[in-house]
């Protein structure tokens, strides 16, 4: 398993996981808007070259808030 930063090309797979995991999933536009924010950090976990999980955090002052996570 490899953990790395989420990149734009990961969004279709992240959306598949998001839609399968939540009744009110994030939209493609919401995820894309997160990529350019300096107060957000998103990661994916890859297994055999496929995105298997992802998560995002928001930094507010000295705190970090988990925004979304799914496997």
PyMOL Python script that loads the backbone (N, CA, C, O; Angstrom):
from pymol import cmd

cmd.read_pdbstr("""\
ATOM      1  N   UNK A   1       0.849  -1.169   0.000  1.00  0.00           N
ATOM      2  CA  UNK A   1       0.000   0.000   0.000  1.00  0.00           C
ATOM      3  C   UNK A   1       0.894   1.231   0.000  1.00  0.00           C
ATOM      4  O   UNK A   1       1.912   1.281   0.690  1.00  0.00           O
ATOM      5  N   UNK A   2       0.493   2.219  -0.787  1.00  0.00           N
ATOM      6  CA  UNK A   2       1.217   3.482  -0.889  1.00  0.00           C
ATOM      7  C   UNK A   2       0.273   4.624  -0.538  1.00  0.00           C
ATOM      8  O   UNK A   2      -0.854   4.673  -1.032  1.00  0.00           O
ATOM      9  N   UNK A   3       0.721   5.534   0.306  1.00  0.00           N
ATOM     10  CA  UNK A   3      -0.031   6.733   0.654  1.00  0.00           C
ATOM     11  C   UNK A   3       0.628   7.899  -0.058  1.00  0.00           C
ATOM     12  O   UNK A   3       1.844   8.073   0.024  1.00  0.00           O
ATOM     13  N   UNK A   4      -0.168   8.699  -0.758  1.00  0.00           N
ATOM     14  CA  UNK A   4       0.368   9.860  -1.470  1.00  0.00           C
ATOM     15  C   UNK A   4      -0.707  10.930  -1.551  1.00  0.00           C
ATOM     16  O   UNK A   4      -1.871  10.681  -1.239  1.00  0.00           O
ATOM     17  N   UNK A   5      -0.312  12.110  -1.967  1.00  0.00           N
ATOM     18  CA  UNK A   5      -1.265  13.194  -2.133  1.00  0.00           C
ATOM     19  C   UNK A   5      -2.230  12.923  -3.277  1.00  0.00           C
ATOM     20  O   UNK A   5      -1.854  12.348  -4.299  1.00  0.00           O
ATOM     21  N   UNK A   6      -3.465  13.339  -3.098  1.00  0.00           N
ATOM     22  CA  UNK A   6      -4.477  13.197  -4.130  1.00  0.00           C
ATOM     23  C   UNK A   6      -4.172  14.155  -5.272  1.00  0.00           C
ATOM     24  O   UNK A   6      -3.838  15.317  -5.038  1.00  0.00           O
ATOM     25  N   UNK A   7      -4.286  13.670  -6.513  1.00  0.00           N
ATOM     26  CA  UNK A   7      -4.105  14.497  -7.699  1.00  0.00           C
ATOM     27  C   UNK A   7      -5.390  14.462  -8.517  1.00  0.00           C
ATOM     28  O   UNK A   7      -6.241  13.597  -8.311  1.00  0.00           O
ATOM     29  N   UNK A   8      -5.525  15.387  -9.427  1.00  0.00           N
ATOM     30  CA  UNK A   8      -6.755  15.537 -10.206  1.00  0.00           C
ATOM     31  C   UNK A   8      -7.168  14.243 -10.907  1.00  0.00           C
ATOM     32  O   UNK A   8      -8.360  13.945 -10.991  1.00  0.00           O
ATOM     33  N   UNK A   9      -6.221  13.484 -11.402  1.00  0.00           N
ATOM     34  CA  UNK A   9      -6.559  12.247 -12.112  1.00  0.00           C
ATOM     35  C   UNK A   9      -7.146  11.171 -11.186  1.00  0.00           C
ATOM     36  O   UNK A   9      -7.693  10.179 -11.668  1.00  0.00           O
ATOM     37  N   UNK A  10      -7.036  11.358  -9.863  1.00  0.00           N
ATOM     38  CA  UNK A  10      -7.630  10.422  -8.895  1.00  0.00           C
ATOM     39  C   UNK A  10      -9.123  10.664  -8.689  1.00  0.00           C
ATOM     40  O   UNK A  10      -9.817   9.792  -8.165  1.00  0.00           O
ATOM     41  N   UNK A  11      -9.621  11.807  -9.083  1.00  0.00           N
ATOM     42  CA  UNK A  11     -10.991  12.195  -8.745  1.00  0.00           C
ATOM     43  C   UNK A  11     -12.041  11.203  -9.236  1.00  0.00           C
ATOM     44  O   UNK A  11     -12.953  10.892  -8.470  1.00  0.00           O
ATOM     45  N   UNK A  12     -11.973  10.683 -10.473  1.00  0.00           N
ATOM     46  CA  UNK A  12     -13.011   9.714 -10.870  1.00  0.00           C
ATOM     47  C   UNK A  12     -13.100   8.505  -9.939  1.00  0.00           C
ATOM     48  O   UNK A  12     -14.202   8.081  -9.588  1.00  0.00           O
ATOM     49  N   UNK A  13     -11.969   7.948  -9.537  1.00  0.00           N
ATOM     50  CA  UNK A  13     -11.982   6.788  -8.633  1.00  0.00           C
ATOM     51  C   UNK A  13     -12.455   7.185  -7.240  1.00  0.00           C
ATOM     52  O   UNK A  13     -13.207   6.443  -6.607  1.00  0.00           O
ATOM     53  N   UNK A  14     -12.020   8.351  -6.756  1.00  0.00           N
ATOM     54  CA  UNK A  14     -12.462   8.835  -5.452  1.00  0.00           C
ATOM     55  C   UNK A  14     -13.984   9.011  -5.459  1.00  0.00           C
ATOM     56  O   UNK A  14     -14.647   8.683  -4.474  1.00  0.00           O
ATOM     57  N   UNK A  15     -14.540   9.524  -6.555  1.00  0.00           N
ATOM     58  CA  UNK A  15     -15.984   9.692  -6.652  1.00  0.00           C
ATOM     59  C   UNK A  15     -16.710   8.347  -6.616  1.00  0.00           C
ATOM     60  O   UNK A  15     -17.786   8.244  -6.028  1.00  0.00           O
ATOM     61  N   UNK A  16     -16.138   7.324  -7.232  1.00  0.00           N
ATOM     62  CA  UNK A  16     -16.741   5.986  -7.163  1.00  0.00           C
ATOM     63  C   UNK A  16     -16.849   5.523  -5.717  1.00  0.00           C
ATOM     64  O   UNK A  16     -17.897   5.045  -5.282  1.00  0.00           O
ATOM     65  N   UNK A  17     -15.751   5.671  -4.977  1.00  0.00           N
ATOM     66  CA  UNK A  17     -15.741   5.258  -3.571  1.00  0.00           C
ATOM     67  C   UNK A  17     -16.691   6.128  -2.758  1.00  0.00           C
ATOM     68  O   UNK A  17     -17.448   5.621  -1.930  1.00  0.00           O
ATOM     69  N   UNK A  18     -16.653   7.431  -2.992  1.00  0.00           N
ATOM     70  CA  UNK A  18     -17.505   8.383  -2.274  1.00  0.00           C
ATOM     71  C   UNK A  18     -18.983   8.045  -2.476  1.00  0.00           C
ATOM     72  O   UNK A  18     -19.748   7.990  -1.513  1.00  0.00           O
ATOM     73  N   UNK A  19     -19.379   7.819  -3.724  1.00  0.00           N
ATOM     74  CA  UNK A  19     -20.785   7.524  -4.026  1.00  0.00           C
ATOM     75  C   UNK A  19     -21.237   6.191  -3.442  1.00  0.00           C
ATOM     76  O   UNK A  19     -22.401   6.042  -3.070  1.00  0.00           O
ATOM     77  N   UNK A  20     -20.335   5.227  -3.359  1.00  0.00           N
ATOM     78  CA  UNK A  20     -20.674   3.924  -2.779  1.00  0.00           C
ATOM     79  C   UNK A  20     -20.709   3.970  -1.254  1.00  0.00           C
ATOM     80  O   UNK A  20     -21.294   3.092  -0.620  1.00  0.00           O
ATOM     81  N   UNK A  21     -20.086   4.985  -0.664  1.00  0.00           N
ATOM     82  CA  UNK A  21     -19.926   5.031   0.788  1.00  0.00           C
ATOM     83  C   UNK A  21     -20.923   5.920   1.521  1.00  0.00           C
ATOM     84  O   UNK A  21     -21.221   5.681   2.691  1.00  0.00           O
ATOM     85  N   UNK A  22     -21.437   6.937   0.848  1.00  0.00           N
ATOM     86  CA  UNK A  22     -22.237   7.946   1.553  1.00  0.00           C
ATOM     87  C   UNK A  22     -23.559   8.224   0.857  1.00  0.00           C
ATOM     88  O   UNK A  22     -23.643   8.188  -0.370  1.00  0.00           O
ATOM     89  N   UNK A  23     -24.589   8.503   1.645  1.00  0.00           N
ATOM     90  CA  UNK A  23     -25.892   8.843   1.081  1.00  0.00           C
ATOM     91  C   UNK A  23     -25.943  10.286   0.580  1.00  0.00           C
ATOM     92  O   UNK A  23     -26.791  10.621  -0.246  1.00  0.00           O
ATOM     93  N   UNK A  24     -25.056  11.133   1.063  1.00  0.00           N
ATOM     94  CA  UNK A  24     -24.942  12.517   0.603  1.00  0.00           C
ATOM     95  C   UNK A  24     -23.472  12.757   0.221  1.00  0.00           C
ATOM     96  O   UNK A  24     -22.753  13.449   0.941  1.00  0.00           O
ATOM     97  N   UNK A  25     -23.027  12.190  -0.908  1.00  0.00           N
ATOM     98  CA  UNK A  25     -21.610  12.257  -1.270  1.00  0.00           C
ATOM     99  C   UNK A  25     -21.173  13.641  -1.749  1.00  0.00           C
ATOM    100  O   UNK A  25     -21.976  14.459  -2.196  1.00  0.00           O
ATOM    101  N   UNK A  26     -19.870  13.862  -1.634  1.00  0.00           N
ATOM    102  CA  UNK A  26     -19.274  15.053  -2.213  1.00  0.00           C
ATOM    103  C   UNK A  26     -19.426  14.953  -3.729  1.00  0.00           C
ATOM    104  O   UNK A  26     -19.452  13.854  -4.284  1.00  0.00           O
ATOM    105  N   UNK A  27     -19.525  16.101  -4.396  1.00  0.00           N
ATOM    106  CA  UNK A  27     -19.630  16.132  -5.851  1.00  0.00           C
ATOM    107  C   UNK A  27     -18.240  16.302  -6.467  1.00  0.00           C
ATOM    108  O   UNK A  27     -17.271  16.623  -5.780  1.00  0.00           O
ATOM    109  N   UNK A  28     -18.172  16.080  -7.762  1.00  0.00           N
ATOM    110  CA  UNK A  28     -16.905  16.286  -8.472  1.00  0.00           C
ATOM    111  C   UNK A  28     -16.422  17.723  -8.315  1.00  0.00           C
ATOM    112  O   UNK A  28     -15.235  17.959  -8.087  1.00  0.00           O
ATOM    113  N   UNK A  29     -17.330  18.674  -8.434  1.00  0.00           N
ATOM    114  CA  UNK A  29     -16.955  20.080  -8.282  1.00  0.00           C
ATOM    115  C   UNK A  29     -16.410  20.394  -6.902  1.00  0.00           C
ATOM    116  O   UNK A  29     -15.451  21.153  -6.764  1.00  0.00           O
ATOM    117  N   UNK A  30     -17.016  19.816  -5.888  1.00  0.00           N
ATOM    118  CA  UNK A  30     -16.542  20.035  -4.522  1.00  0.00           C
ATOM    119  C   UNK A  30     -15.120  19.500  -4.354  1.00  0.00           C
ATOM    120  O   UNK A  30     -14.259  20.173  -3.785  1.00  0.00           O
ATOM    121  N   UNK A  31     -14.881  18.290  -4.850  1.00  0.00           N
ATOM    122  CA  UNK A  31     -13.544  17.704  -4.728  1.00  0.00           C
ATOM    123  C   UNK A  31     -12.514  18.503  -5.517  1.00  0.00           C
ATOM    124  O   UNK A  31     -11.416  18.758  -5.022  1.00  0.00           O
ATOM    125  N   UNK A  32     -12.854  18.897  -6.728  1.00  0.00           N
ATOM    126  CA  UNK A  32     -11.912  19.679  -7.535  1.00  0.00           C
ATOM    127  C   UNK A  32     -11.563  21.008  -6.867  1.00  0.00           C
ATOM    128  O   UNK A  32     -10.416  21.452  -6.922  1.00  0.00           O
ATOM    129  N   UNK A  33     -12.543  21.634  -6.245  1.00  0.00           N
ATOM    130  CA  UNK A  33     -12.278  22.918  -5.588  1.00  0.00           C
ATOM    131  C   UNK A  33     -11.355  22.766  -4.384  1.00  0.00           C
ATOM    132  O   UNK A  33     -10.678  23.719  -3.999  1.00  0.00           O
ATOM    133  N   UNK A  34     -11.322  21.584  -3.792  1.00  0.00           N
ATOM    134  CA  UNK A  34     -10.448  21.328  -2.645  1.00  0.00           C
ATOM    135  C   UNK A  34      -8.974  21.277  -3.025  1.00  0.00           C
ATOM    136  O   UNK A  34      -8.113  21.621  -2.215  1.00  0.00           O
ATOM    137  N   UNK A  35      -8.677  20.852  -4.247  1.00  0.00           N
ATOM    138  CA  UNK A  35      -7.284  20.632  -4.652  1.00  0.00           C
ATOM    139  C   UNK A  35      -6.426  21.887  -4.603  1.00  0.00           C
ATOM    140  O   UNK A  35      -5.231  21.797  -4.322  1.00  0.00           O
ATOM    141  N   UNK A  36      -6.996  23.041  -4.867  1.00  0.00           N
ATOM    142  CA  UNK A  36      -6.208  24.260  -4.892  1.00  0.00           C
ATOM    143  C   UNK A  36      -6.133  25.011  -3.578  1.00  0.00           C
ATOM    144  O   UNK A  36      -5.512  26.072  -3.513  1.00  0.00           O
ATOM    145  N   UNK A  37      -6.737  24.499  -2.553  1.00  0.00           N
ATOM    146  CA  UNK A  37      -6.788  25.206  -1.274  1.00  0.00           C
ATOM    147  C   UNK A  37      -5.559  24.908  -0.421  1.00  0.00           C
ATOM    148  O   UNK A  37      -5.158  23.754  -0.269  1.00  0.00           O
ATOM    149  N   UNK A  38      -4.977  25.949   0.122  1.00  0.00           N
ATOM    150  CA  UNK A  38      -3.778  25.773   0.944  1.00  0.00           C
ATOM    151  C   UNK A  38      -4.112  25.273   2.350  1.00  0.00           C
ATOM    152  O   UNK A  38      -3.236  24.764   3.050  1.00  0.00           O
ATOM    153  N   UNK A  39      -5.368  25.413   2.766  1.00  0.00           N
ATOM    154  CA  UNK A  39      -5.766  24.969   4.104  1.00  0.00           C
ATOM    155  C   UNK A  39      -6.368  23.565   4.095  1.00  0.00           C
ATOM    156  O   UNK A  39      -6.961  23.140   5.086  1.00  0.00           O
ATOM    157  N   UNK A  40      -6.220  22.852   2.995  1.00  0.00           N
ATOM    158  CA  UNK A  40      -6.725  21.482   2.867  1.00  0.00           C
ATOM    159  C   UNK A  40      -5.596  20.561   2.430  1.00  0.00           C
ATOM    160  O   UNK A  40      -4.715  20.956   1.666  1.00  0.00           O
ATOM    161  N   UNK A  41      -5.633  19.338   2.920  1.00  0.00           N
ATOM    162  CA  UNK A  41      -4.683  18.307   2.504  1.00  0.00           C
ATOM    163  C   UNK A  41      -5.470  17.028   2.268  1.00  0.00           C
ATOM    164  O   UNK A  41      -6.225  16.582   3.131  1.00  0.00           O
ATOM    165  N   UNK A  42      -5.286  16.442   1.089  1.00  0.00           N
ATOM    166  CA  UNK A  42      -5.986  15.216   0.703  1.00  0.00           C
ATOM    167  C   UNK A  42      -4.976  14.145   0.346  1.00  0.00           C
ATOM    168  O   UNK A  42      -3.959  14.417  -0.292  1.00  0.00           O
ATOM    169  N   UNK A  43      -5.268  12.926   0.764  1.00  0.00           N
ATOM    170  CA  UNK A  43      -4.397  11.784   0.496  1.00  0.00           C
ATOM    171  C   UNK A  43      -5.209  10.642  -0.106  1.00  0.00           C
ATOM    172  O   UNK A  43      -6.417  10.535   0.104  1.00  0.00           O
ATOM    173  N   UNK A  44      -4.517   9.797  -0.855  1.00  0.00           N
ATOM    174  CA  UNK A  44      -5.115   8.545  -1.320  1.00  0.00           C
ATOM    175  C   UNK A  44      -4.201   7.408  -0.889  1.00  0.00           C
ATOM    176  O   UNK A  44      -2.995   7.586  -0.720  1.00  0.00           O
ATOM    177  N   UNK A  45      -4.800   6.245  -0.716  1.00  0.00           N
ATOM    178  CA  UNK A  45      -4.055   5.016  -0.466  1.00  0.00           C
ATOM    179  C   UNK A  45      -4.230   4.149  -1.707  1.00  0.00           C
ATOM    180  O   UNK A  45      -5.353   3.840  -2.105  1.00  0.00           O
ATOM    181  N   UNK A  46      -3.115   3.762  -2.313  1.00  0.00           N
ATOM    182  CA  UNK A  46      -3.136   2.916  -3.501  1.00  0.00           C
ATOM    183  C   UNK A  46      -2.767   1.488  -3.128  1.00  0.00           C
ATOM    184  O   UNK A  46      -1.865   1.252  -2.324  1.00  0.00           O
ATOM    185  N   UNK A  47      -3.474   0.550  -3.721  1.00  0.00           N
ATOM    186  CA  UNK A  47      -3.149  -0.862  -3.572  1.00  0.00           C
ATOM    187  C   UNK A  47      -3.089  -1.454  -4.970  1.00  0.00           C
ATOM    188  O   UNK A  47      -4.070  -1.394  -5.710  1.00  0.00           O
ATOM    189  N   UNK A  48      -1.963  -2.015  -5.334  1.00  0.00           N
ATOM    190  CA  UNK A  48      -1.754  -2.568  -6.675  1.00  0.00           C
ATOM    191  C   UNK A  48      -2.103  -1.556  -7.765  1.00  0.00           C
ATOM    192  O   UNK A  48      -2.697  -1.915  -8.782  1.00  0.00           O
ATOM    193  N   UNK A  49      -1.736  -0.299  -7.555  1.00  0.00           N
ATOM    194  CA  UNK A  49      -1.928   0.745  -8.553  1.00  0.00           C
ATOM    195  C   UNK A  49      -3.318   1.337  -8.630  1.00  0.00           C
ATOM    196  O   UNK A  49      -3.578   2.186  -9.482  1.00  0.00           O
ATOM    197  N   UNK A  50      -4.223   0.906  -7.752  1.00  0.00           N
ATOM    198  CA  UNK A  50      -5.594   1.415  -7.758  1.00  0.00           C
ATOM    199  C   UNK A  50      -5.869   2.168  -6.464  1.00  0.00           C
ATOM    200  O   UNK A  50      -5.454   1.734  -5.389  1.00  0.00           O
ATOM    201  N   UNK A  51      -6.561   3.285  -6.565  1.00  0.00           N
ATOM    202  CA  UNK A  51      -6.945   4.034  -5.368  1.00  0.00           C
ATOM    203  C   UNK A  51      -7.960   3.201  -4.589  1.00  0.00           C
ATOM    204  O   UNK A  51      -9.035   2.878  -5.095  1.00  0.00           O
ATOM    205  N   UNK A  52      -7.605   2.862  -3.363  1.00  0.00           N
ATOM    206  CA  UNK A  52      -8.453   2.023  -2.519  1.00  0.00           C
ATOM    207  C   UNK A  52      -9.109   2.814  -1.389  1.00  0.00           C
ATOM    208  O   UNK A  52     -10.100   2.364  -0.814  1.00  0.00           O
ATOM    209  N   UNK A  53      -8.568   3.982  -1.068  1.00  0.00           N
ATOM    210  CA  UNK A  53      -9.089   4.795   0.026  1.00  0.00           C
ATOM    211  C   UNK A  53      -8.603   6.228  -0.155  1.00  0.00           C
ATOM    212  O   UNK A  53      -7.660   6.493  -0.899  1.00  0.00           O
ATOM    213  N   UNK A  54      -9.263   7.137   0.535  1.00  0.00           N
ATOM    214  CA  UNK A  54      -8.856   8.540   0.477  1.00  0.00           C
ATOM    215  C   UNK A  54      -9.327   9.238   1.744  1.00  0.00           C
ATOM    216  O   UNK A  54     -10.174   8.730   2.478  1.00  0.00           O
ATOM    217  N   UNK A  55      -8.770  10.390   1.978  1.00  0.00           N
ATOM    218  CA  UNK A  55      -9.191  11.191   3.110  1.00  0.00           C
ATOM    219  C   UNK A  55      -8.683  12.606   2.968  1.00  0.00           C
ATOM    220  O   UNK A  55      -7.681  12.859   2.298  1.00  0.00           O
ATOM    221  N   UNK A  56      -9.384  13.527   3.606  1.00  0.00           N
ATOM    222  CA  UNK A  56      -8.986  14.922   3.552  1.00  0.00           C
ATOM    223  C   UNK A  56      -9.085  15.571   4.917  1.00  0.00           C
ATOM    224  O   UNK A  56      -9.955  15.243   5.724  1.00  0.00           O
ATOM    225  N   UNK A  57      -8.174  16.498   5.157  1.00  0.00           N
ATOM    226  CA  UNK A  57      -8.199  17.257   6.402  1.00  0.00           C
ATOM    227  C   UNK A  57      -8.187  18.750   6.094  1.00  0.00           C
ATOM    228  O   UNK A  57      -7.659  19.188   5.072  1.00  0.00           O
ATOM    229  N   UNK A  58      -8.775  19.511   6.993  1.00  0.00           N
ATOM    230  CA  UNK A  58      -8.778  20.966   6.919  1.00  0.00           C
ATOM    231  C   UNK A  58      -7.962  21.483   8.093  1.00  0.00           C
ATOM    232  O   UNK A  58      -8.160  21.061   9.233  1.00  0.00           O
ATOM    233  N   UNK A  59      -7.055  22.388   7.810  1.00  0.00           N
ATOM    234  CA  UNK A  59      -6.217  22.976   8.847  1.00  0.00           C
ATOM    235  C   UNK A  59      -6.830  24.320   9.260  1.00  0.00           C
ATOM    236  O   UNK A  59      -7.043  25.205   8.432  1.00  0.00           O
ATOM    237  N   UNK A  60      -7.105  24.443  10.556  1.00  0.00           N
ATOM    238  CA  UNK A  60      -7.651  25.684  11.111  1.00  0.00           C
ATOM    239  C   UNK A  60      -6.776  26.045  12.296  1.00  0.00           C
ATOM    240  O   UNK A  60      -6.879  25.436  13.361  1.00  0.00           O
ATOM    241  N   UNK A  61      -5.909  27.041  12.111  1.00  0.00           N
ATOM    242  CA  UNK A  61      -4.978  27.412  13.177  1.00  0.00           C
ATOM    243  C   UNK A  61      -4.132  26.212  13.551  1.00  0.00           C
ATOM    244  O   UNK A  61      -3.528  25.592  12.676  1.00  0.00           O
ATOM    245  N   UNK A  62      -4.073  25.866  14.833  1.00  0.00           N
ATOM    246  CA  UNK A  62      -3.266  24.729  15.247  1.00  0.00           C
ATOM    247  C   UNK A  62      -4.002  23.386  15.145  1.00  0.00           C
ATOM    248  O   UNK A  62      -3.449  22.346  15.503  1.00  0.00           O
ATOM    249  N   UNK A  63      -5.242  23.412  14.658  1.00  0.00           N
ATOM    250  CA  UNK A  63      -6.060  22.201  14.626  1.00  0.00           C
ATOM    251  C   UNK A  63      -6.196  21.649  13.223  1.00  0.00           C
ATOM    252  O   UNK A  63      -6.088  22.377  12.237  1.00  0.00           O
ATOM    253  N   UNK A  64      -6.433  20.349  13.151  1.00  0.00           N
ATOM    254  CA  UNK A  64      -6.751  19.675  11.894  1.00  0.00           C
ATOM    255  C   UNK A  64      -8.085  18.978  12.068  1.00  0.00           C
ATOM    256  O   UNK A  64      -8.316  18.306  13.073  1.00  0.00           O
ATOM    257  N   UNK A  65      -8.967  19.140  11.085  1.00  0.00           N
ATOM    258  CA  UNK A  65     -10.301  18.546  11.144  1.00  0.00           C
ATOM    259  C   UNK A  65     -10.454  17.552   9.998  1.00  0.00           C
ATOM    260  O   UNK A  65     -10.214  17.896   8.841  1.00  0.00           O
ATOM    261  N   UNK A  66     -10.846  16.336  10.310  1.00  0.00           N
ATOM    262  CA  UNK A  66     -11.100  15.329   9.285  1.00  0.00           C
ATOM    263  C   UNK A  66     -12.363  15.721   8.534  1.00  0.00           C
ATOM    264  O   UNK A  66     -13.430  15.858   9.133  1.00  0.00           O
ATOM    265  N   UNK A  67     -12.242  15.898   7.234  1.00  0.00           N
ATOM    266  CA  UNK A  67     -13.374  16.329   6.417  1.00  0.00           C
ATOM    267  C   UNK A  67     -14.092  15.164   5.760  1.00  0.00           C
ATOM    268  O   UNK A  67     -15.316  15.178   5.630  1.00  0.00           O
ATOM    269  N   UNK A  68     -13.346  14.170   5.353  1.00  0.00           N
ATOM    270  CA  UNK A  68     -13.924  13.050   4.612  1.00  0.00           C
ATOM    271  C   UNK A  68     -12.911  11.910   4.618  1.00  0.00           C
ATOM    272  O   UNK A  68     -11.704  12.138   4.538  1.00  0.00           O
ATOM    273  N   UNK A  69     -13.412  10.690   4.714  1.00  0.00           N
ATOM    274  CA  UNK A  69     -12.545   9.518   4.632  1.00  0.00           C
ATOM    275  C   UNK A  69     -13.404   8.329   4.214  1.00  0.00           C
ATOM    276  O   UNK A  69     -14.527   8.164   4.690  1.00  0.00           O
ATOM    277  N   UNK A  70     -12.867   7.507   3.326  1.00  0.00           N
ATOM    278  CA  UNK A  70     -13.605   6.311   2.908  1.00  0.00           C
ATOM    279  C   UNK A  70     -12.639   5.300   2.322  1.00  0.00           C
ATOM    280  O   UNK A  70     -11.583   5.650   1.794  1.00  0.00           O
ATOM    281  N   UNK A  71     -13.026   4.041   2.428  1.00  0.00           N
ATOM    282  CA  UNK A  71     -12.241   2.929   1.895  1.00  0.00           C
ATOM    283  C   UNK A  71     -13.102   2.161   0.916  1.00  0.00           C
ATOM    284  O   UNK A  71     -12.648   1.174   0.337  1.00  0.00           O
TER     285      UNK A  71
END
""", "prot")
cmd.dss("prot")
cmd.show_as("cartoon", "prot")
cmd.util.cbc("prot")
cmd.orient("prot")
